[in-house]
């Protein structure tokens, strides 16, 4: 029973650590990120956009 309590505590600490990083860290990372265009490298649009068929 004790190992289950330790595991629950570990998972709870992990969850709140991730939540804290999402609330505090992500806005700063987004603010510091260089602006990217819609079709520039790193854009998910380039990955998911259909490729033109060769003629």
N, C-alpha and C positions, 0 to 999 in steps of 0.2 A: 504494500500500500504506500510505503514511503517513497519508492521510486516513481510511482505515478504522480505524487505531489511534486516531486522535484522536476519531473518532465513537464507538468502543467505550468510550473513557475517559469521554466526555461522558455516554453512556447509563448507565454504571456509577455515575458521580457523581450523576446524576439519581435513579437507583434508591435509592442509599443515603441521599440527602437526603430522599426521600419516606419511606423506612423510618424514619429518625430522627424525622421529624415525627410519624409515626404512633405510634411507641413513646413518645416524650417529650411531644409536644404534645397529642395527643387525650385522654389521661386527664385532663389539666388542663382542657381545654375542656368535657369532659363533667361534671367536678366543679363547674365554675363556671356551668353552664347552669341556668336556672330550671326548676323541675319543671313538667312539662306533663301534662295529663290525656290520656286515651285519645281523646276526641272533641273536644278543643279545637283552635283554629286552629294549623296547622303539623303536625298529626298525619297520618301517611300513611294511617291508618285511614279518615279522612274522605274521602280521595281515592279509595281502592279500594273502599270500602263501596258496595254497590248503593243507588241512590236509590229511595225508595218510589215506586211508580207512582201517578199521579193518578187519582182515581176520578171 
